[in-house]
Amino acid sequence: MPQYKATKNLFFKSLKKSVMVDETIELDKEYADHVNADLAKAFPDVEKVLVPLEEEPESVPEEVSEEETAVEPKKTRRGKKAKTEE
């Protein structure tokens, strides 16, 4: 069964389970979709009250060498040299 992360505090009467914000719960996909559809108007500030967790862990970005991140110093303009009287 897929796991979902709650964006709101929820109590499922039929399952006799509750979930708090940022906690995870295992639900059937169809049931989670049904809950999201039912609660869409009750919680207009969020897209979904149950967000599916990804099966695969998030990929870790590759390390970037210092050469690739080095910033070249800006070139500054030199003012005109003052004419000196000889």
C-alpha positions in Angstrom: 0.0 0.0 0.0 1.3 3.5 -0.8 2.1 5.9 1.9 0.7 9.5 2.1 1.8 12.5 4.0 -1.0 14.6 5.6 -1.1 18.3 5.1 -4.0 18.7 7.6 -5.0 16.9 10.8 -7.4 14.2 9.7 -9.5 11.5 11.4 -10.8 8.5 9.3 -14.0 7.3 10.9 -14.2 4.2 8.7 -10.6 3.2 9.5 -10.6 4.4 13.1 -7.3 6.1 12.4 -6.1 9.6 12.8 -3.1 11.4 11.2 -1.6 14.8 12.2 0.1 17.3 9.9 3.4 16.0 8.3 2.7 12.4 9.6 2.4 9.5 7.1 -0.3 6.9 6.7 -0.7 3.9 4.5 -3.9 4.0 2.4 -5.2 2.5 -0.9 -4.6 4.9 -3.8 -8.4 4.9 -4.6 -9.3 5.8 -1.0 -6.7 8.6 -0.8 -7.9 10.0 -4.1 -11.5 9.9 -2.8 -10.5 11.7 0.4 -8.6 14.4 -1.5 -11.7 14.9 -3.8 -14.1 15.1 -0.8 -11.9 17.6 1.1 -10.9 19.8 -1.8 -13.6 22.4 -1.0 -13.1 22.2 2.8 -9.4 23.0 2.5 -9.0 25.4 -0.5 -5.5 26.5 0.8 -3.9 23.2 -0.2 -3.9 21.2 -3.4 -4.2 17.9 -1.7 -4.7 16.9 2.0 -3.0 13.6 1.4 0.2 13.9 -0.7 1.7 10.6 -2.0 5.3 9.9 -0.8 7.6 8.9 -3.6 8.7 5.2 -3.6 12.3 6.2 -4.4 14.3 8.4 -2.1 15.2 11.8 -3.5 18.3 11.9 -5.6 21.3 13.5 -4.0 22.8 16.2 -6.2 26.2 15.4 -7.6 29.1 17.3 -6.0 30.3 20.2 -8.0 34.0 20.9 -8.3 35.4 24.3 -7.2 36.4 25.0 -10.8 32.8 24.9 -11.9 31.6 27.1 -9.2 34.5 29.6 -9.2 33.5 33.1 -10.0 35.8 35.2 -12.0 36.4 38.7 -10.6 34.7 41.5 -12.4 36.9 43.6 -14.6 36.9 47.2 -13.6 37.4 50.1 -15.9 40.4 52.2 -15.3 39.9 55.9 -15.3 41.8 58.0 -17.8 45.2 58.9 -16.6 45.6 62.5 -15.8 47.9 64.3 -18.2 51.0 65.4 -16.4 52.9 68.4 -17.5 56.6 67.8 -18.0 
